Amino acid sequence: MREVDHALARAYARRPAETGRPATSPPAPHFPVEPPPPFVDQSPEIGLEWPETVLALERSHGDRFTRMAEALEVTRTHQHIKVLLFTSCHRAEGRTTLVLALARALSRRPGRTLLVDADLTGPMLARQLGLRPEFGLEDVVDDGVALSEALIDSPDDHLTLLPLRAAVAQPREFLAKPAWSVLLARVRREFDLVLVDGSPLFTGLSAAILHRSVDAAILVQHRGITSDRALRRAQEVLEAGGIPLLGLAETFV
C-alpha cells in the first residue's frame, strides 16, 4: 500500500485532470481515421519556492545543517527516533526557518523526509514555500480526507510536505482525536524522518497531549526573546508531557 499511496499523492499534486490527455472516442465513420497524437504530459511539476533567508543560511552555514542532518540519522538508527517535534517558547525564534534549512540538508541524503506543519495556531510552511494547498492536515484529521490527497510531493527537492491550511480553532481537541495518532503512526512507517513544525509552548497549547505522537523534541531558542528561566520552564513542560528533549538549537547568534 505504501507504493499506491505514494503514487496517488504524486498524481494529486500534479493535477492529472488538467494534463489535456487526448480523447479516446472513435472518429465518425465518414472521416478518415488518423492515429491520435502522442500523449505529452504537460502538467507542471510541483516545485518549492524556498525563502531567501533559508538559501542564505545554506550558503553561509550549510556545514552546520549538514552535521545536524547527520546527527539526526545517527539518532534515528541508534535511538529509533523518527518523528521529531520542533518547538520554541515563543514565536519569532526562527523555528520554521530552522526546520526548512534542516530539511534541505536531509534532502541530499538517502531516505524519505516528511515535513509536517503542526503549528496549529499559526501555520507557515505552505506560505513560506509558495504553495496554496487544496487539502491539509486539518482535512485529514477532522474530515477523514485521504492522506494521499493532502501530501505534496516535490521530486526535485526530494521532500514531501503535509501542510496545514489554516489555524485550528481548538488545538487541544484536535490533537486528542484518534485520527491524529493514527496519522503520526502511519507517517512513522512510511518515511525515514518526520520533522514536525509545532506550535510554541507558551501560546495556550499544552505539550502534554503530544506525548504519544512524537519521539522527541528539539527546543529552538532566540536569546533575544527567551530567557534561561523560560527555557527551564519549557523543559519542564516537555518532561511533563512525556517528550524527551533531544537538544537545544540556538538561533540568531
N, C-alpha and C positions, 0 to 999 in steps of 0.2 A: 504493500500500500504506500510505502514511502515514495517509490518512483512515480506512482499515479498522482499522489498529492502534489509532488514537485512539478510534474508536467501540467497539471491543472493550474497551479499558481502561475507558471510561465504563460500559459495560454490566456489566462485572465489579464495579466499585466500587459500583454502585447495586443490586446483587443482584437482577437481573430475575426470578430464580426465586421470589422472595418477594413479587412485586407483586400476587398474587391475581387474575391475569387470568381472566375467566370461561371456563368450559369451552365447547368448541366442538362437542361431540357433540350430535346432533339429539335433540329430545324424543321421548318414547314416542308412538306413533301415536294412542293413545286419549285424549291430553290436548291441550287447545288449545295451539296454537303461539303463544308470546309472543316478541316480539323480545328479545334479550338486553340487559341493562342496559349503558349505555355504559361503555367501559373507562376507569377513572380510575387513573392511576399514583399509587400510594400509597407507593412505595418512598422511603426517606429520602435526602436529598441528603447527599453526603459533605462535612462541614464540619470545618475545622481548629480545635482549641481552642488558641488562641495563649497562651503563657505570659505571665503578668502582667509579668514582667521585660521581655519584648520590647515589650509595649504601652507600658510606662512609658518605655522608651528612645525609642520612637517619639514619644511626647508631648513629651519634653524635648529630644531631639536628632534629630528627624526630618529636619531640613535636611541634616545630615551624611550620613545614609544616602542621601538623595536625590542629593546631589552624588557620592557613591560609585557609585551606580547609573548616573548619567550618565557618569562616567569609564569604567566598565566597557563601556558601549555604544560609547563612542569607541574604546576599545581593541579591541573586537570588530571594529569597522568598519575600522580602520586597521592593526591588527596581526594580525587574524584569530584572536584568542584567544576561544574559545567555552567550552572546558572548563577550569574554574578550580578548583584544589585549595586548600582552606583547611586549614592545618596549624598546629601550635604545637610548642614544645619539650616541654611537659609538659601534664598535664591541669589543669582548673580555671582556664584562662586566658581563658575567655569565647569560645572559638572557635564553638561551636554557637549561642550566643546571637547572635553577630555575623552568622552565616550566615542565621539566621531573620529578623533585623531587616533585613538587606540584601534578602532575598527579598521581604519586604513592600514595600519601596521599588520593586523591579523589577516587582512585580505591577501597579503603577499605570502602567506604561509599555508601549508596544507591544511585541509579541513574546511568545514562549513561554519560560518559565523552568522548569527542572527542578532539584529538589533531590535529590541522591544521598547516602544515608547510607553512607559507606565508612569509617567508624570501626570497623575490623574487630575491635578489641579492646574496644570499649565503645560500641556504637551507642546513640544517644539520641533521634534525630529523631522517630521514631514515638511514643515515650513522651511527649516534650515536647509533641507536637501532639494527644495524646489518642486515638491510633489503635492498633488491635490487628490488624495486617495478617495475612492468611492466607498470603500469599506475600511474598517479599522478594528482595533482591539475591542472597543465597546460593542461593536456589532456581533463579534464572535461570542463574547461573554454574556451580553444582555439578550440578544435576539437569535442566537443559535446559527448565525451565518457560518458557513464552512470556513475553516482556517485557510484553505487554499484560495478562497476569494479575497482574503484580506492581506495575504502575504504579497510583498512586492519584491520580485527577484531582479537583481541587476547583474547580469552575467559579466559585463565589462568591469564592474567593480568587485566581483567575486563576493558579493554580500547579499543578504536578504533582510528586509525590513518589515516589521509588523508595526504599522503606525497607530496613533490614536488621533482621531479626527477632531475631537473637542474635549473640553474638561468634563469630568464625570460629576454629576450632581451629588452623589452620595458615595464617596470613596470607600468608606468602611464596609458598607453593604456590598459594594462591587467586589471587593477583594475577598469577602466572605462567601461568595457564591461558589458552588461546586465547579461551575464551568471554568472559573479562573484556575483552580488547582488542576483540573483536567488538562487545560491548555498548557500550563507550565510543564506538566508531566510529559505531554506529547512532544513539545519542542526540545525537551531534555533528551528524548530518544532520537530525534531526527537531526539535531545539529550538534556540532562538536563543542561550540561555545555559544552561550546566550548572554548577551550584555543587556541588562535591564536598566534603562534610564528612569530612575524612580523620582518620587516627589521629595522635596526637602522634609526633614524630620519635624521641624517646628513650624508647620503650617496647618496644624489641626489634624494631621493624619498620623495615627499611631503605627509604628513599625511592628507592633506585636502580632498583628494579623497576617504578616508576611512570612512567618517562620516556616510554614510548610511549603512554601513556593520557591524559595531561593536557597542556594547552598552557602553563600557567604556574601559579605558586603565590603565595598571599598568606600571609605568616607572621604569626600572631596572638601578641601578647606582653602578658603581665601583668607589669609591672615588679617587683611584689612577689614574684614567683615566679621569673622568668627574668632572668638577668644578661646584660650585654652580651657576655660571653665565650661564654655558651650560644647567644646569637643568632649570633655569628660561626661557631660550630660548626655550627649549623643551616643557615646559608647554604652552608657547605662541603658538607654532606650533600646539599642540593638541587642544587648545582652538579655534584657527582659523579654524581648521578642524571640529569643532563641536563634538569633542570626549571628554567626561568628564574624568577627571583624578581621578581614583578610589583610587590610592595610590602610594607610592614610596617604592620600595624594594631595600634595600642596601645590596650588596654582598661583599664578601671578606673582612670582618671586623673582 
